[in-house]
């Protein structure tokens, strides 16, 4: 019979990398401002609905783990918005690349005074060279002119040029990122939103619900008008 100690010495156990259940998923640091939170929701919510019938994951303010060195350094901050294509739409605590088999296809960072320099330098370098994210965008909710996008070409990010309408096009999603002036959750400002290449905004769940409410209200008005017309002809719809 083989000696277990000799086997262990000859074939040492290789430690497996940690799973999402073993990794921290909360650093206790909240979003920068209320507007940042709403801007994140305005990008995530419509896209989640848009990609509902596809294998795609959309999230934000969630840790993305790409290396064990990152874990050792306790560098846990994640993108404000990210999209991963061709993956199951199941709940995650964090996005762990060695578990999932791939990283994000799109990342959007929402700039602030405290994160601006890091988002434009250190994080951009990580997304380009370590995570190999095909498309990276940044936007400042309090300074809409600070809006830039990049696409990975070879091993280097190349800036995206806005089209004639000032939009930046995502080739990964075949959608446009546009600056939209309007009110969202009672804040009237310039928001970053997704739109089709034809210029149609991707609606939020609130906007979809409002359209359905107006449609139902119109249908009810039309029904009442029909009932009135029938009553004038001596027809009682309750008897039909």
C-alpha positions in Angstrom: 0.0 0.0 0.0 1.3 3.5 -0.9 2.4 5.8 1.9 0.0 8.8 1.9 2.8 11.1 3.2 5.1 10.1 0.3 2.3 10.7 -2.2 1.6 14.1 -0.7 5.3 15.0 -0.9 5.5 13.8 -4.5 2.2 15.3 -5.6 1.5 18.4 -3.5 -2.1 19.7 -3.4 -2.5 22.7 -5.6 -4.7 25.4 -4.1 -7.6 26.4 -6.3 -8.3 30.1 -6.8 -11.2 31.5 -4.7 -14.7 31.5 -5.9 -17.2 34.4 -5.9 -18.6 33.0 -2.6 -15.2 33.3 -1.0 -14.3 36.7 -2.3 -15.4 40.1 -0.8 -18.3 41.6 -2.6 -18.8 44.8 -0.6 -16.2 47.4 0.4 -18.7 49.6 2.3 -18.0 52.5 -0.1 -21.3 54.0 -1.6 -21.8 55.5 -5.0 -20.4 59.0 -5.3 -23.7 61.0 -5.4 -27.4 60.5 -6.0 -27.0 61.6 -9.6 -24.3 59.0 -10.1 -26.6 56.3 -8.8 -29.5 57.4 -11.1 -27.1 57.7 -14.1 -25.9 54.1 -13.5 -29.5 52.9 -13.3 -30.4 54.8 -16.5 -27.7 52.9 -18.4 -28.3 49.5 -16.8 -32.0 49.2 -16.6 -33.0 49.8 -20.3 -30.1 47.6 -21.5 -31.1 44.8 -19.1 -34.6 44.9 -20.7 -33.1 45.1 -24.2 -30.9 42.1 -23.8 -33.6 40.0 -21.9 -33.9 37.5 -24.8 -30.1 37.1 -25.2 -27.4 35.5 -23.2 -26.0 38.7 -21.7 -25.2 40.1 -18.2 -25.6 43.8 -17.3 -24.5 45.1 -13.9 -22.8 48.0 -12.2 -20.9 49.0 -9.0 -19.9 45.3 -8.7 -16.4 43.9 -8.1 -14.7 42.4 -11.2 -11.9 40.1 -10.3 -9.3 39.5 -13.0 -6.2 38.3 -11.1 -5.1 36.8 -7.7 -2.6 39.7 -7.4 -5.6 42.0 -7.4 -7.1 39.9 -4.6 -3.9 40.0 -2.5 -3.7 43.8 -2.9 -7.4 44.1 -1.9 -8.1 46.2 -5.0 -11.9 45.5 -5.0 -13.5 48.5 -6.7 -15.5 47.5 -9.8 -16.9 49.4 -12.9 -19.9 51.6 -12.6 -21.5 49.8 -15.5 -20.4 46.7 -17.4 -21.8 44.3 -20.0 -20.8 40.8 -20.6 -22.1 39.1 -23.8 -22.7 35.4 -24.4 -23.1 34.4 -20.7 -26.0 33.1 -18.6 -28.3 35.8 -17.0 -27.9 34.4 -13.5 -27.3 36.3 -10.2 -23.7 36.9 -9.2 -22.1 38.4 -6.1 -19.1 39.5 -8.1 -17.8 38.9 -11.6 -14.9 36.5 -11.3 -13.2 36.1 -14.7 -11.5 32.8 -13.9 -14.9 31.3 -13.0 -16.8 32.8 -15.9 -14.2 32.2 -18.5 -14.4 35.8 -19.8 -14.4 39.4 -18.8 -16.6 42.4 -19.7 -17.2 43.3 -23.3 -18.1 46.9 -22.4 -17.2 49.1 -19.4 -18.6 52.6 -18.5 -17.1 54.6 -15.7 -19.0 57.6 -14.3 -16.4 60.3 -13.5 -16.3 62.4 -10.3 -13.7 64.6 -8.7 -12.4 61.8 -6.6 -12.2 59.1 -9.3 -11.5 61.2 -12.5 -7.7 60.7 -12.6 -7.8 57.0 -11.8 -10.6 56.3 -14.3 -8.6 58.0 -17.1 -5.3 56.4 -16.3 -5.0 53.4 -14.0 -8.4 51.9 -14.7 -8.1 52.6 -18.4 -4.8 50.7 -18.4 -6.2 47.8 -16.5 -9.2 47.5 -18.9 -6.9 47.8 -21.9 -4.0 45.6 -20.9 -5.1 43.3 -18.1 -8.8 42.6 -18.7 -8.8 43.3 -22.5 -12.2 45.0 -22.5 -13.2 45.6 -26.1 -14.9 48.9 -25.4 -14.4 51.5 -22.6 -16.4 54.7 -22.1 -16.4 57.4 -19.5 -18.9 60.1 -18.7 -19.1 62.9 -16.0 -22.8 63.3 -14.9 -21.9 66.8 -13.7 -19.8 67.8 -16.7 -21.4 66.2 -19.8 -18.7 67.5 -22.1 -16.3 65.0 -20.5 -17.5 62.1 -22.5 -15.1 59.7 -24.3 -15.0 56.2 -25.7 -12.3 53.8 -26.8 -12.2 50.6 -28.7 -9.4 48.0 -28.4 -7.5 47.6 -31.6 -4.7 45.1 -31.3 -3.4 45.7 -27.8 -4.1 49.5 -27.5 -7.3 51.6 -27.0 -8.0 53.9 -29.9 -10.4 56.9 -29.2 -13.8 56.7 -30.8 -14.9 59.7 -32.9 -18.4 61.0 -32.3 -20.7 60.9 -35.2 -22.4 64.0 -36.7 -25.0 63.9 -33.8 -22.3 63.7 -31.1 -23.0 60.0 -30.4 -20.5 57.3 -29.6 -21.3 54.0 -31.3 -20.8 50.6 -29.5 -19.9 48.0 -32.1 -20.3 45.3 -29.5 -24.0 46.2 -29.0 -24.8 47.9 -32.3 -26.2 50.8 -30.2 -25.4 54.4 -29.6 -24.5 56.3 -26.4 -26.1 59.7 -26.6 -26.4 62.8 -24.3 -30.1 63.3 -23.6 -31.5 66.4 -21.9 -34.5 65.6 -19.8 -35.9 64.7 -16.4 -35.2 61.3 -14.8 -36.3 60.6 -11.2 -37.0 64.3 -10.8 -33.6 65.5 -11.8 -33.5 67.6 -14.9 -30.0 67.5 -16.5 -28.0 66.0 -19.3 -28.0 62.2 -19.0 -26.1 59.5 -20.9 -28.5 57.1 -22.5 -28.6 54.1 -24.9 -30.3 54.5 -28.3 -30.7 52.5 -31.4 -28.7 53.6 -34.4 -31.9 55.0 -35.8 -32.1 57.4 -32.8 -34.8 55.7 -30.7 -34.1 55.8 -27.0 -34.1 52.5 -25.1 -36.9 53.0 -22.6 -36.6 52.5 -18.8 -39.1 50.3 -17.0 -40.8 53.4 -15.7 -41.2 54.8 -19.2 -42.6 51.5 -20.4 -45.1 51.4 -17.5 -46.2 55.0 -18.3 -46.8 54.2 -22.0 -48.9 51.1 -20.9 -50.8 53.3 -18.5 -51.6 55.9 -21.2 -52.5 53.1 -23.6 -54.9 51.6 -21.1 -56.4 55.0 -20.3 -56.9 55.7 -24.0 -58.5 52.3 -24.5 -60.9 53.0 -21.6 -61.8 56.4 -23.1 -62.5 54.8 -26.5 -64.6 52.1 -24.9 -66.6 54.7 -23.0 -67.2 56.6 -26.3 -68.3 53.4 -28.0 -70.7 52.6 -25.1 -72.2 56.2 -25.3 -72.7 55.9 -29.1 -74.4 52.5 -28.6 -76.6 53.9 -25.8 -77.7 56.7 -28.2 -78.8 54.0 -30.6 -80.7 52.2 -27.9 -78.1 49.4 -27.4 -77.2 48.4 -23.9 -73.7 46.8 -24.0 -74.3 45.1 -20.6 -76.9 42.9 -22.4 -74.3 41.8 -25.0 
